[in-house]
């Protein structure tokens, strides 16, 4: 088990002032998150605060290099010292910024850690912007929070990119960027540098959990990795309290899944949270949302064992297995069944492991969608569902009369459809018809005692039509994902072209035939000849909310000169 430890890094040195008479408010973020109980809810140790120097840009002007460069370099060394001590103690640091320039301190700590281990440490950069501005692709630099990824990979002025002569802190091939917008101005620079990235549309299409696995697979050759999270990766509709809100971000749930997938491994060394500005959150609503997301997303981090440390003995000790070769049968009572099915437990093997439980001959055990263990007999009415969302086994419950013929020592007959009867009740269950008893001396009946048993329906039940399976319900439209709807559209379109029956076809009438003839001869210019399933779902669900309406496309990015004139935009970084 790893102990989570919270460390404050309330630096706003990497941002330019939003106005001539104010300072960035992200330095208040650690206090705002603590006010909502973050440390206690994470069950974390409080590691205190690394106090930054005073924010004072002085007479800095564009073209003078990175503002506060001396202060940021000094602060990065102090922050790296504290993070390094936490890593050495086997703890999991959660660093609360602050702006994105605190990445230089954590990256320097990772570089030191990698030197002691003789390898490389990776970086997963979860941010709404690439922060890849440097003298090679911009007319000037100035705010380290908008250039931190470039500085961490060795680009930019040496007093920040080569602290302790450790340029670069992380290699380009060991960086994975997640959550940038499709109109990011430095997206092509990332591609040229060989830095892997996924913009929001691709991240959403692949899924947040799979994107986390994808990032981990790209960093498999590293000794570990650090996770940087800028909360402006969230859409401004749910998180406007940042210095540079940009439409087209992800949701809280997606960020939670990303974090959970990234920290659920000992190779994740720590996380930093940046850019939340409480000045834009006077009610504390967004701070509470961030805390909820962090508590849920970081929970897996405490459940893993740090690298290089043995797991507790209680976790690795093998189970105690009796040495007696005798087999003890274990009785399992099925829901809705009148008798217990005896499942013999396998004898211990030479390696000390216990063989899997064996069901009676001809009986298939499985777990249904509600997590209930059940079995089904061969040739029964029950039909095993292939996956969640399909119909459950159908059929009624039956009872075996005492005294019916059965082979000595055989297990009690298994009731087909017992689970369905137990869940739905006897009123809805359809009991199976009475089985024909095998004649005396029938070898088949002796070999299979279930053929000799007389199965009688319960009182009030009907034996007619018992073997007619009920049709499986169709999957509801709100469970269809984008891929399913696209496939359905293609299938329906192919059927339309091949003369098949299109979706929602009705019996033609004289009025409809006349209208179809007119539409064929003079099709409306604004109406497609065929509406696929996705379009129908959106049209039908626009009032009920089955499928969310498409997001309005983001406005095209403005020029750099116009961007610098807007206070609170990315230009102030």
C-alpha positions in Angstrom: 0.0 0.0 0.0 1.2 3.5 -0.8 0.5 6.5 1.3 -0.8 9.6 -0.5 0.8 12.8 0.6 -0.4 16.3 -0.3 2.1 19.1 -0.9 1.2 22.7 -1.7 3.1 24.5 -4.4 1.1 27.8 -4.7 3.3 29.5 -7.3 1.8 32.0 -9.8 5.2 33.1 -11.1 4.6 31.6 -14.5 1.7 33.8 -15.4 1.6 37.4 -16.5 -0.8 39.7 -14.5 -4.4 39.5 -15.8 -4.5 43.3 -15.4 -2.1 46.1 -14.6 -3.1 46.2 -10.9 -3.8 42.5 -10.1 -2.0 39.2 -9.8 -3.0 35.7 -10.9 -5.3 34.0 -8.4 -4.2 30.4 -8.9 -1.9 30.8 -5.9 -5.0 30.4 -3.7 -6.0 27.1 -5.3 -4.4 24.8 -2.6 -6.2 26.5 0.2 -9.5 26.4 -1.7 -9.2 22.7 -2.3 -8.2 22.0 1.3 -11.2 23.9 2.5 -13.3 21.2 0.9 -11.6 18.5 2.8 -9.3 17.1 0.1 -6.5 15.9 2.5 -8.9 14.1 4.8 -11.0 12.6 2.1 -7.8 11.2 0.4 -6.7 9.9 3.8 -3.4 11.6 2.9 -0.6 12.9 5.0 -0.1 16.7 5.0 3.3 17.5 3.7 3.0 21.2 4.1 3.8 23.9 1.6 6.7 25.1 -0.5 6.3 28.9 -0.3 7.2 30.7 -3.5 8.9 34.1 -3.9 6.9 37.3 -4.2 5.0 37.9 -7.5 6.5 41.0 -8.9 7.1 41.3 -12.7 8.7 44.7 -12.2 9.6 46.4 -15.4 9.5 43.3 -17.5 8.6 43.8 -21.2 8.0 41.4 -24.1 11.3 40.4 -25.5 13.1 40.3 -22.1 12.9 36.5 -21.9 10.8 34.6 -19.4 9.4 36.7 -16.6 10.4 35.8 -13.1 13.0 33.4 -14.5 15.4 33.7 -11.5 12.6 33.2 -9.0 11.2 30.2 -11.0 14.6 28.5 -11.2 15.1 29.0 -7.4 11.7 27.7 -6.6 12.0 24.7 -8.9 15.1 23.5 -7.0 13.3 23.8 -3.7 10.2 22.0 -5.0 12.4 19.3 -6.5 14.0 18.7 -3.1 10.7 18.2 -1.4 9.3 15.9 -4.1 12.5 13.8 -4.1 12.3 13.3 -0.3 8.7 12.1 -0.7 9.7 9.6 -3.4 12.5 8.3 -1.4 10.1 7.6 1.4 7.9 5.5 -0.9 5.0 7.9 -0.8 2.8 9.2 -3.6 3.0 13.0 -3.9 -0.1 15.0 -4.9 1.2 18.5 -5.6 -1.4 21.3 -5.6 -0.4 24.3 -7.7 -0.1 26.9 -8.7 0.3 27.5 -12.3 1.9 25.1 -14.8 5.5 26.4 -14.2 5.6 24.1 -11.2 6.2 21.3 -13.7 9.8 22.4 -13.9 10.3 21.5 -10.2 8.6 18.1 -10.5 10.4 17.4 -13.8 13.7 18.2 -12.2 12.9 15.9 -9.3 12.1 13.1 -11.9 15.4 13.8 -13.6 17.3 13.4 -10.4 15.3 10.2 -9.6 16.1 8.8 -13.0 19.8 9.4 -12.6 19.9 7.5 -9.3 18.0 4.5 -10.9 20.0 4.6 -14.2 17.0 5.0 -16.6 14.4 7.5 -17.8 11.2 8.8 -16.3 8.2 9.7 -18.5 5.6 12.4 -18.4 1.8 12.2 -19.0 0.8 15.8 -19.8 -3.0 16.2 -19.3 -3.7 19.8 -20.4 -6.1 21.8 -22.6 -3.0 23.4 -24.3 0.3 22.1 -25.4 2.3 24.8 -23.6 5.0 24.2 -26.2 5.9 27.8 -27.1 9.7 28.4 -27.4 12.0 30.7 -29.3 12.0 28.2 -32.2 8.3 28.6 -33.0 7.3 32.0 -31.5 8.4 35.6 -32.0 9.0 35.9 -28.2 8.6 34.1 -24.9 7.5 35.5 -21.6 5.3 33.4 -19.4 6.7 30.1 -18.2 3.2 28.6 -17.7 2.7 28.7 -21.4 6.1 27.3 -22.2 6.6 24.7 -19.4 6.4 21.6 -21.7 9.0 23.1 -24.1 11.3 24.0 -21.2 10.9 20.5 -19.6 12.0 18.9 -22.9 15.1 21.2 -23.2 13.8 24.0 -25.3 14.2 27.6 -24.3 16.6 29.7 -22.2 19.1 27.7 -20.3 18.5 29.1 -16.8 15.1 27.3 -16.8 15.6 24.5 -19.3 19.0 23.3 -18.0 18.8 23.7 -14.2 21.8 21.8 -12.7 22.9 21.1 -16.3 20.2 18.4 -16.5 18.8 19.3 -20.0 16.4 17.8 -20.8 14.4 16.8 -17.8 12.4 14.4 -19.9 12.9 13.2 -23.4 10.5 13.9 -26.2 9.8 10.2 -26.7 8.9 9.8 -23.1 6.1 12.4 -23.2 2.4 11.7 -23.9 0.0 14.7 -24.2 -3.7 14.2 -23.6 -6.6 16.6 -23.9 -5.3 19.4 -26.2 -7.7 21.1 -28.5 -7.7 20.4 -32.2 -6.9 24.0 -33.0 -3.8 24.1 -30.7 -1.3 26.3 -32.5 1.7 24.0 -31.6 0.1 20.7 -32.4 2.2 20.2 -35.5 5.3 21.1 -33.5 4.5 18.2 -31.1 4.2 15.9 -34.1 7.5 17.0 -35.5 9.2 16.5 -32.2 7.9 12.9 -31.9 5.7 13.7 -28.9 2.7 11.4 -28.8 -0.6 13.2 -28.2 -4.4 12.7 -28.4 -6.6 15.7 -28.9 -10.1 15.8 -27.2 -12.0 14.3 -30.2 -9.7 11.3 -30.4 -9.5 10.9 -26.6 -13.3 10.9 -26.4 -13.7 8.5 -29.3 -11.3 6.0 -27.9 -12.5 6.5 -24.3 -10.8 8.0 -21.3 -9.9 4.6 -19.7 -8.4 3.3 -23.0 -6.5 6.5 -23.5 -4.9 6.1 -20.1 -3.9 2.5 -21.0 -2.6 3.8 -24.3 -0.4 6.4 -22.5 0.9 3.8 -20.1 1.8 1.4 -23.0 3.8 4.2 -24.7 5.8 4.7 -21.5 6.4 1.0 -20.9 10.2 1.4 -21.4 10.4 4.1 -18.7 11.1 3.3 -15.0 8.0 5.3 -14.1 6.2 8.5 -15.0 4.8 11.7 -13.6 1.3 13.0 -14.3 0.6 16.7 -14.9 -3.0 17.8 -14.8 -4.1 21.3 -15.8 -7.8 21.7 -15.0 -8.3 23.8 -18.2 -8.4 20.4 -19.9 -12.1 20.5 -18.7 -14.6 22.2 -20.9 -15.4 25.8 -19.8 -19.0 24.8 -19.5 -18.1 22.8 -16.4 -14.9 24.5 -15.3 -14.6 28.2 -16.2 -12.4 29.1 -13.2 -9.1 29.0 -15.1 -6.9 31.7 -16.6 -7.3 30.5 -20.2 -10.7 28.8 -20.8 -10.9 27.1 -24.2 -14.1 25.4 -25.5 -14.0 21.8 -26.6 -12.7 20.2 -23.4 -13.6 17.0 -21.5 -16.0 16.3 -18.7 -15.4 15.6 -15.0 -16.1 11.9 -15.5 -13.6 11.6 -18.3 -10.9 13.3 -16.1 -11.8 10.9 -13.3 -11.4 7.9 -15.6 -8.1 9.3 -16.9 -6.7 9.7 -13.5 -7.9 6.4 -12.2 -6.3 4.6 -15.2 -3.0 6.5 -14.9 -2.4 6.2 -11.1 -3.5 2.5 -10.7 0.1 1.3 -11.1 3.3 1.5 -9.1 4.9 3.1 -12.2 3.0 6.3 -11.6 5.2 8.3 -9.3 3.0 11.3 -8.5 0.5 13.9 -9.7 0.3 17.6 -9.9 -2.9 19.8 -10.2 -2.5 23.2 -11.7 -4.2 26.5 -12.9 -7.5 26.4 -10.9 -8.2 30.0 -10.0 -10.5 30.5 -7.0 -10.9 34.2 -7.9 -13.4 33.0 -10.6 -15.1 30.7 -8.1 -16.5 32.9 -5.3 -19.1 30.3 -4.2 -16.7 27.4 -4.1 -18.8 25.3 -6.5 -16.0 24.4 -8.9 -13.5 23.7 -6.0 -16.0 21.2 -4.7 -16.3 19.5 -8.1 -12.5 19.3 -8.4 -12.2 17.7 -5.0 -14.9 15.1 -5.9 -13.0 14.3 -9.1 -9.6 14.0 -7.4 -10.9 11.8 -4.5 -12.5 9.3 -7.0 -9.7 9.5 -9.5 -6.8 9.2 -7.1 -8.3 6.4 -5.0 -6.5 3.6 -6.9 -3.1 5.2 -6.2 -3.3 4.1 -2.5 -4.0 0.5 -3.4 -0.7 -0.4 -5.1 2.6 -1.2 -3.7 5.6 1.1 -4.5 8.2 -0.1 -6.8 11.1 -1.9 -5.1 9.0 -2.7 -2.0 7.7 -6.1 -1.2 4.0 -6.6 -0.7 2.7 -7.4 2.8 2.9 -11.0 3.8 -0.9 -11.2 4.1 -1.3 -10.3 0.5 1.2 -12.9 -0.9 0.7 -15.8 1.4 -0.8 -18.8 -0.4 -4.1 -20.2 0.9 -3.9 -23.0 3.4 -5.1 -26.2 1.7 -5.9 -29.4 3.6 -3.5 -32.3 2.7 -6.2 -34.9 2.9 -7.0 -36.3 -0.6 -10.6 -36.7 0.3 -13.0 -34.5 -1.7 -15.6 -32.6 0.3 -18.6 -31.7 -1.8 -19.9 -28.1 -1.4 -23.6 -27.5 -1.7 -24.7 -24.4 -3.6 -28.4 -23.5 -3.4 -29.7 -22.0 -6.6 -32.1 -19.0 -6.4 -35.6 -20.2 -6.9 -34.7 -23.9 -6.8 -36.1 -26.3 -4.2 -32.9 -28.3 -3.8 -29.2 -27.7 -3.6 -26.8 -28.6 -6.4 -23.7 -30.4 -5.2 -20.6 -29.0 -6.7 -17.5 -31.1 -5.7 -14.4 -29.2 -4.9 -11.3 -30.4 -6.7 -8.5 -32.0 -4.7 -5.3 -30.1 -4.1 -2.7 -30.4 -6.8 1.0 -31.1 -6.4 1.7 -27.3 -6.4 -0.7 -26.7 -3.5 -3.4 -25.1 -5.6 -7.0 -26.1 -5.4 -8.6 -27.2 -8.7 -11.6 -25.3 -10.0 -15.0 -26.3 -8.8 -16.6 -28.9 -11.1 -20.3 -28.8 -11.9 -22.2 -32.1 -12.4 -22.0 -33.8 -15.7 -23.8 -31.9 -18.4 -24.3 -28.8 -16.2 -22.8 -25.5 -17.3 -22.1 -23.0 -14.4 -22.1 -19.3 -15.2 -22.8 -15.9 -13.5 -25.7 -13.9 -14.9 -25.8 -10.1 -15.3 -27.0 -9.6 -11.7 -23.9 -11.4 -10.4 -26.0 -14.5 -9.3 -24.3 -17.9 -9.7 -26.5 -20.4 -11.6 -26.3 -23.5 -13.7 -28.3 -24.9 -16.6 -29.1 -28.4 -17.7 -28.5 -29.7 -21.2 -31.4 -29.4 -23.5 -33.2 -27.1 -21.1 -35.2 -24.1 -22.0 -32.7 -21.8 -20.4 -30.5 -19.9 -22.9 -27.2 -18.6 -21.7 -26.7 -14.9 -22.4 -23.6 -14.1 -24.3 -23.1 -10.7 -22.7 -24.6 -8.0 -20.5 -27.7 -6.4 -21.9 -29.0 -9.6 -23.5 -32.1 -11.5 -22.4 -31.6 -13.6 -19.3 -32.4 -17.4 -19.2 -36.1 -18.0 -19.8 -38.4 -20.8 -18.7 -40.2 -21.8 -15.6 -39.3 -23.6 -12.3 -40.0 -27.2 -11.9 -40.0 -29.5 -8.9 -38.7 -33.1 -8.8 -41.1 -35.4 -7.0 -39.6 -37.4 -4.2 -39.1 -41.1 -5.0 -38.6 -40.6 -8.7 -36.0 -42.9 -10.3 -32.4 -41.7 -10.0 -29.0 -43.3 -10.2 -27.4 -44.1 -6.8 -25.1 -41.2 -5.7 -26.1 -38.9 -8.5 -26.6 -35.3 -7.8 -30.1 -33.8 -7.6 -31.6 -32.9 -10.9 -31.0 -29.4 -11.9 -34.1 -27.3 -12.6 -33.9 -25.6 -16.0 -34.8 -22.0 -15.8 -34.7 -21.9 -12.0 -33.0 -18.5 -12.0 -35.6 -16.9 -14.2 -38.3 -18.2 -12.0 -36.6 -17.0 -8.9 -36.3 -13.5 -10.2 -39.6 -13.1 -11.9 -41.8 -15.1 -9.6 -43.9 -18.1 -10.3 -46.7 -16.1 -11.9 -44.5 -15.1 -14.8 -42.5 -18.3 -15.2 -43.6 -20.8 -17.8 -43.1 -24.3 -16.3 -41.7 -26.9 -18.7 -43.8 -29.8 -19.9 -43.7 -33.2 -18.1 -40.8 -35.3 -19.3 -41.5 -38.8 -20.5 -40.2 -41.4 -18.2 -37.7 -43.9 -19.7 -38.8 -47.5 -19.9 -37.2 -50.0 -17.4 -33.9 -51.2 -18.4 -33.2 -48.3 -20.8 -29.5 -47.9 -20.9 -29.8 -44.2 -21.7 -31.9 -43.6 -18.6 -29.4 -45.5 -16.4 -26.5 -43.5 -17.8 -28.4 -40.2 -17.5 -30.6 -40.2 -14.4 -32.3 -36.9 -15.5 -34.0 -38.8 -18.3 -35.7 -41.2 -15.8 -36.9 -38.4 -13.5 -40.4 -37.2 -13.9 -40.5 -33.4 -13.9 -43.8 -32.1 -12.8 -45.0 -28.5 -13.3 -46.0 -26.5 -10.3 -49.6 -26.0 -9.4 -51.4 -23.5 -11.6 -48.8 -23.8 -14.3 -49.4 -24.9 -17.9 -47.1 -27.4 -19.6 -48.1 -26.3 -23.1 -45.6 -24.1 -25.0 -43.0 -24.4 -22.3 -40.2 -24.9 -24.7 -41.0 -21.8 -26.8 -38.3 -19.3 -25.9 -39.4 -15.8 -25.4 -37.9 -13.2 -27.8 -35.0 -11.3 -26.5 -35.6 -7.6 -25.9 -33.9 -5.2 -28.2 -31.1 -3.1 -26.8 -32.3 0.4 -25.8 -31.2 3.3 -27.9 -29.6 5.1 -25.0 -27.1 2.2 -24.6 -25.9 2.6 -28.2 -22.5 4.2 -28.6 -21.2 6.1 -31.6 -19.7 3.0 -33.2 -23.0 1.1 -32.9 -25.0 3.9 -34.5 -22.5 4.2 -37.4 -22.6 0.5 -38.0 -26.4 0.6 -37.9 -26.4 3.5 -40.4 -24.2 1.6 -42.8 -26.3 -1.6 -42.5 -29.5 0.3 -43.1 -28.0 2.2 -46.0 -26.8 -1.1 -47.6 -30.3 -2.6 -47.2 -31.8 0.5 -48.8 -29.5 0.3 -51.8 -30.1 -3.4 -52.2 -33.9 -3.0 -52.2 -34.3 -4.3 -48.6 -36.6 -2.9 -46.0 -35.4 0.4 -44.6 -35.8 1.4 -40.9 -39.3 2.4 -39.8 -41.0 1.3 -43.0 -44.7 1.3 -42.9 -47.4 -0.2 -45.1 -47.9 2.0 -48.1 -51.2 3.8 -48.6 -52.5 5.7 -51.5 -51.6 9.0 -49.9 -48.1 7.9 -49.0 -47.4 6.4 -52.4 -48.4 9.7 -54.0 -46.1 11.6 -51.6 -43.2 9.2 -52.2 -43.6 9.6 -55.9 -43.5 13.4 -55.6 -40.5 13.2 -53.3 -38.7 10.9 -55.7 -39.3 13.2 -58.7 -38.6 16.4 -56.8 -36.5 15.7 -53.7 -36.1 18.6 -51.2 -32.7 20.2 -51.4 -32.3 20.3 -47.6 -33.5 16.8 -46.9 -31.3 13.7 -47.4 -32.9 10.8 -49.3 -32.4 8.5 -46.3 -32.1 9.2 -42.6 -29.9 6.7 -40.7 -30.3 5.4 -37.2 -28.1 8.0 -35.6 -30.1 10.9 -37.2 -33.4 9.3 -36.2 -32.1 8.9 -32.6 -31.0 12.5 -32.5 -34.3 13.6 -33.9 -36.4 11.5 -31.5 -34.2 12.2 -28.5 -33.8 16.0 -28.9 -36.7 16.5 -26.5 -36.0 13.6 -24.2 -32.3 13.9 -24.0 -31.3 10.4 -25.3 -28.5 11.7 -27.4 -26.9 15.1 -26.6 -26.9 17.6 -29.3 -23.7 18.2 -31.1 -21.5 20.8 -29.6 -21.2 24.1 -31.5 -17.9 24.1 -33.3 -15.3 26.2 -31.6 -14.4 29.6 -33.1 -11.2 29.6 -35.1 -8.1 30.7 -33.1 -7.3 34.3 -33.3 -3.8 35.6 -34.2 -1.1 35.8 -31.5 -1.2 39.6 -31.5 -5.0 39.6 -30.9 -4.6 36.9 -28.3 -2.2 39.0 -26.3 -4.7 41.9 -26.1 -7.3 39.7 -24.3 -6.9 39.7 -20.5 -7.2 36.2 -19.0 -6.5 34.4 -22.2 -3.7 32.1 -23.0 -1.8 35.1 -24.2 -1.0 36.1 -20.7 1.0 33.0 -20.2 
